[in-house]
């Protein structure tokens, strides 16, 4: 990539270090140079810069920016002409204001999911982007790595190709165990969340994005219940919902971060059933593999002569590399290339937030997801 273009990472938490830096390393010269990092804390900014120097084999450590000094604060970073884009990996409630600040400074933006803490703020943010910045050629995308996962996209392609016929119903089950020693729980903004849903919003949008990629029609209605089963996971830790996509199909979604044991039942994470077969998607760890794999099992009914039917099996295994894929697509976009994947659309990502918000507030009442997004 052009040596004149550079990027900065805003936020120095776990995901910046454990996901974004390795992804940039994989992309190598296909990614712009990492020129700066920002964190509210000087120490965490130093830690990320040092980790970046090692992970990316840099001869020069990225410049460090942090709050508390006008010469090294976020405004100073955004004033640099050699930084054309920023990756925003900050706490959920901080992101909207930082996104707008970066856009106002003329930077392209890739911001981590969720797009906003709730639908109202998301709609306001999207409206401001469309009204003020989009026509200026500035690109803003949402980093939703499940949407970018080649495995989920392969499952969606199999359904579009008719391998299971017309979708008639589906189920998704997400089972997570979080204790107080978890590195994710110990993140201060997750320990005492100031946004709806806690882990259900932060992690739950991943699952909804995966469904969005695979299912042939958008989800339109939801009825569900939310509960809190472990007090330290406030405000909610579990959702059970029944959903439908217009008159096309219906399904169920069960998401919990309050499972009582680290061991989990052996069950499929996602099953999509059609008129002529079914498809399951599960994350598995294979011996010798450096990354988890998405295993897609497809069972199809094949019509034989004489009216008989035969069951056909197909297995697709795809290494997980969603962060790499979303970064690569974003970097292509800011250089004028269109990969045709339509990744990172803010309104599509807001649909994921709308699902979680509806499930948290439904209390058994039917919620129109389309109306919610057009409120």
PyMOL commands that set and color helices and strands:
alter all, ss='L'
color gray80, all
select helices_A, chain A and resi 14-30+42-55+74-78+92-104+119-136+145-148+150-160+188-191+199-214+231-233+305-307+322-334+346-361+369-373
alter helices_A, ss='H'
color red, helices_A
select strands_A, chain A and resi 6-10+33-39+63-66+85-88+108-112+140-143+167-175+221-227+238-245+249-256+270-274+277-284+293-303+309-319+367-368
alter strands_A, ss='S'
color yellow, strands_A
deselect
rebuild
show_as cartoon
